[in-house]
């Protein structure tokens, strides 16, 4: 797994002088990929990101990512 290799690399190359602490927080995050010709339409219904111009129609840079807020519709 990539995150295991990344964590091992960080631990291996970080100084052990008390100035750096490496902690695996991967279990506290999730990635949800929404792709396709109507993905912006879907995301605009569940996120205020459109008002922040994060869902523009211009193509994003290759291998890019963006964090957006997700509104819960439960309740």
DAUR-V645331 format. One record per pair of residues at least 12 apart in sequence whose ideal C-beta (glycine too) atoms are under 8 Angstrom apart, sorted by the first residue. I is the first residue (numbers start at 1). J is the second residue. Records with the same first field share a line. If there is no record, write none. Layout:
I: J  J
This chain:
3: 24  26
7: 22  24
10: 22
40: 55  57
43: 55  68
46: 70  71  73
47: 68  69  70  71
48: 69  71
49: 66  68  69
52: 68
54: 66  68
55: 68
